[in-house]
Amino acid sequence: MKFRVDKVLQGLIDETLDRDRLGRGGEMRGHKPIFVELLSDLEIAGYATRYLDLKGRIAWKATPRLRDLMHDRWLDAVADFDADVA
């Protein structure tokens, strides 16, 4: 089964997979179990939602709540960088 996710969720998933691949996430697991677990956790927390795409396939996208959270974290990172540079 192919999982269809938007760019925001794909970024989070890639980051999690990279961390696991480097051995920082505890035990090494396969790609698919991590992917499924992360999507499930994000959906339960209200950060991802399932929908049907234009071809009638199930897909996931980030909710506005997750987008706002990520934007706030990005602004914090930029502010921290500017404070360190100045």
N, C-alpha and C positions, 0 to 999 in steps of 0.2 A: 504494500500500500504506500502510495506516495503522499506525503504530507505537504499541503499547500499553506504557506504562512506569509504574512506581509514582511516588509523589510525590517520593521522594528522588532518583531518577534524573532526573525531570523538572526538579527544581531545578538540578541540575548542568548539564543540557542548556540550560536557559534562560539560565543564567549564561554559558555558553560562547557561545551565540548572541548575547547582548547584547554581549559583549566583541568578537566578530567584527564585529557591526554597527557598533560604534564605531570600527572600524579598528585595534584594538589587537592583533588576532591575525594580522597580516600581510595577506595577500591576502584580498579579499572573495570569499566563496564563497556558494553558495545554502544554504538551510536544510537540505535533505535530505542533501547530502553531509556536512555537519558532523555532523548527527544520526547518520548511519550510521557515520561514522568514530569518533565518540565512543562509541557503543554497542559497537562492535567492540573499541576500546581498553579499555573498562571490563571487558568480558567476558574478554579475554585476561589482564588484570591480576588477575582474580578478584574484581572489585568488582560485577559484574552477572552475572545468570544468566538464561537463557531457560527458559520453562516454557509449558505450555498452560493457558490460563484455563478457566473453567467452560464456555465455549462452544466450546472446542477451538481457539481462536486462539492464535498465538504471541504471547507477551508477555515483557517483561523486568522484573526486579525487582532491587533492591539486595541484596547479600549482607550477612550479619551483619558481615563484615569492614569493608565500606564504612560501614555504620551506626555501628559503633564508632569508626572513624576520624573521621567527621563529628561525632559526639558529643564526642570528645576535642578537636577543633578548636573546637567551640562553647564548651566549658569553658575552654579557653585564652583565647578572645576575651573571655569574661565576666571572667576573672581579670585580663586586661590592662586592660579597661575599669575595673574596680574599683580597680586600682592607680593608674590615671590620675586617677580622680575623687578618690581619697583624698589 
